[in-house]
């Protein structure tokens, strides 16, 4: 009786161990089965991100902005262009109003007259007959008929600035016909050539031809002044 009980107990223990082993194996299979879907879930969750990212970084939306900025810049440039044209017009107007040239026979008239004071003096009057400003440079170069050289120029009469004449304005030069009485031989002339000086000091080839007052005598000690803006200054020497 005791031996049978022991066998029964041993069989029961063996059955319990087998049952526990089957339970353990079944749990392992279920764990493996539940872990299987995880990779599939991960693949499905990452798949939609790719097109979403491409839509976010797509550049076509920026193209209209670039196109719009170009006309805006063009309009701004055009505004500057208008200002430049306006400024150019003003500059051209100012240039035309202040345009100047050298006083010559082409834009002036010259007259010569005899004065009572000082004695033995003549007065040259230069008038601007042109439509713009003209500069009377240096002194007139005088050639009396029969003279061998240009009449002497009085250096002390040089003004501080070149005389500029507007249309209708006049400049003056005084002619001292002779030095002290008895110091030189007198010459009688009927005609006078007036050569205009250039800015560089040389003279134009074409002179103004003038008829001298009757009984005009001169000698080698005479002189002519620089062009002056005032009549009195031309006759003060």
MOPE-V116079 format. One record per backbone hydrogen bond with DSSP energy under -0.5 kcal/mol. NH is the residue of the N-H (numbers start at 1). CO is the residue of the C=O. E is the energy in kcal/mol with one decimal. If there is no record, write none. Layout:
# MOPE-V116079
nh=[NH | NH]
co=[CO | CO]
e=[E | E]
This chain:
# MOPE-V116079
nh=[5 | 6 | 7 | 8 | 9 | 10 | 11 | 12 | 13 | 14 | 15 | 16 | 17 | 18 | 19 | 20 | 21 | 22 | 23 | 24 | 25 | 26 | 27 | 28 | 29 | 30 | 31 | 32 | 33 | 34 | 35 | 36 | 37 | 38 | 39 | 40 | 41 | 42 | 43 | 44 | 45 | 46 | 47 | 48 | 49 | 50 | 50 | 52 | 53 | 54 | 55 | 56 | 57 | 62 | 63 | 63 | 64 | 66 | 67 | 68 | 69 | 70 | 71 | 72 | 73 | 74 | 75 | 76 | 77 | 78 | 79 | 80 | 81 | 82 | 83 | 84 | 85 | 86 | 87 | 88 | 89 | 90 | 91 | 92 | 93 | 94 | 95 | 96 | 97 | 98 | 99 | 101 | 103 | 107 | 108 | 109 | 111 | 113 | 115 | 121 | 122 | 123 | 124 | 125 | 126 | 126 | 127 | 127 | 128 | 129 | 129 | 130 | 133 | 134 | 135 | 136 | 137 | 137 | 140 | 141 | 142 | 143 | 145 | 147 | 151 | 154 | 155 | 157 | 158 | 163 | 164 | 165 | 168 | 169 | 171 | 172 | 173 | 175 | 176 | 176 | 177 | 177 | 183 | 187 | 189 | 192 | 193 | 194 | 195 | 195 | 197 | 198 | 201 | 204 | 207 | 208 | 210 | 210 | 212 | 212 | 216 | 217 | 218 | 219 | 222 | 223 | 224 | 225 | 227 | 228 | 234 | 235 | 236]
co=[1 | 2 | 3 | 4 | 5 | 6 | 7 | 8 | 9 | 10 | 11 | 12 | 13 | 14 | 15 | 16 | 17 | 18 | 19 | 20 | 21 | 22 | 23 | 24 | 25 | 26 | 27 | 28 | 29 | 30 | 31 | 32 | 33 | 35 | 36 | 36 | 37 | 38 | 39 | 40 | 41 | 42 | 43 | 44 | 46 | 46 | 47 | 48 | 49 | 50 | 51 | 52 | 53 | 59 | 59 | 60 | 60 | 62 | 63 | 64 | 65 | 66 | 67 | 68 | 69 | 70 | 71 | 72 | 73 | 74 | 75 | 76 | 77 | 78 | 79 | 80 | 81 | 82 | 83 | 84 | 85 | 86 | 87 | 88 | 89 | 90 | 91 | 92 | 93 | 94 | 95 | 133 | 135 | 104 | 104 | 127 | 125 | 123 | 121 | 118 | 175 | 113 | 173 | 111 | 124 | 171 | 109 | 125 | 169 | 107 | 127 | 107 | 99 | 165 | 101 | 163 | 135 | 197 | 225 | 195 | 140 | 193 | 191 | 144 | 142 | 224 | 153 | 154 | 155 | 136 | 162 | 134 | 128 | 166 | 126 | 228 | 124 | 122 | 174 | 223 | 120 | 175 | 180 | 218 | 216 | 210 | 143 | 208 | 141 | 193 | 137 | 202 | 198 | 196 | 205 | 194 | 192 | 208 | 190 | 210 | 189 | 215 | 187 | 177 | 219 | 176 | 152 | 174 | 138 | 172 | 230 | 231 | 233]
e=[-1.8 | -1.8 | -2.1 | -2.5 | -2.5 | -2.6 | -2.7 | -2.3 | -2.3 | -2.3 | -2.6 | -2.1 | -2.3 | -2.0 | -2.3 | -2.3 | -2.1 | -2.4 | -2.1 | -2.5 | -2.3 | -2.4 | -2.2 | -1.7 | -1.8 | -1.8 | -2.0 | -2.0 | -2.2 | -2.4 | -1.6 | -0.8 | -0.5 | -0.7 | -0.7 | -0.6 | -2.0 | -2.1 | -2.2 | -2.0 | -2.0 | -1.5 | -1.4 | -0.7 | -1.0 | -0.6 | -0.9 | -1.1 | -2.3 | -1.8 | -1.8 | -1.6 | -1.7 | -2.4 | -0.6 | -1.0 | -0.6 | -1.7 | -2.1 | -2.5 | -1.8 | -1.2 | -1.1 | -1.5 | -2.4 | -2.5 | -2.6 | -2.0 | -2.7 | -2.4 | -2.1 | -2.1 | -2.3 | -2.3 | -2.1 | -2.6 | -2.4 | -2.4 | -3.0 | -2.5 | -2.2 | -2.3 | -2.4 | -2.4 | -2.3 | -2.7 | -2.7 | -2.3 | -2.0 | -1.7 | -0.6 | -1.7 | -2.7 | -0.8 | -0.7 | -1.7 | -2.0 | -2.0 | -1.6 | -0.6 | -2.2 | -2.8 | -3.0 | -2.5 | -0.5 | -3.1 | -2.5 | -0.5 | -2.5 | -2.4 | -0.7 | -1.1 | -1.6 | -2.0 | -2.6 | -3.2 | -1.0 | -0.5 | -0.6 | -2.4 | -0.7 | -2.2 | -1.6 | -2.4 | -2.1 | -2.6 | -0.9 | -1.4 | -1.7 | -0.9 | -0.6 | -3.3 | -2.8 | -2.5 | -2.4 | -2.9 | -1.8 | -2.8 | -0.6 | -2.2 | -2.8 | -0.8 | -2.1 | -2.8 | -1.9 | -2.3 | -2.0 | -2.6 | -3.0 | -0.6 | -0.5 | -3.9 | -1.4 | -2.4 | -0.7 | -2.8 | -3.0 | -0.6 | -2.6 | -0.6 | -0.6 | -0.6 | -2.2 | -2.1 | -1.5 | -2.2 | -1.4 | -2.2 | -2.2 | -3.2 | -1.3 | -1.0 | -0.8]
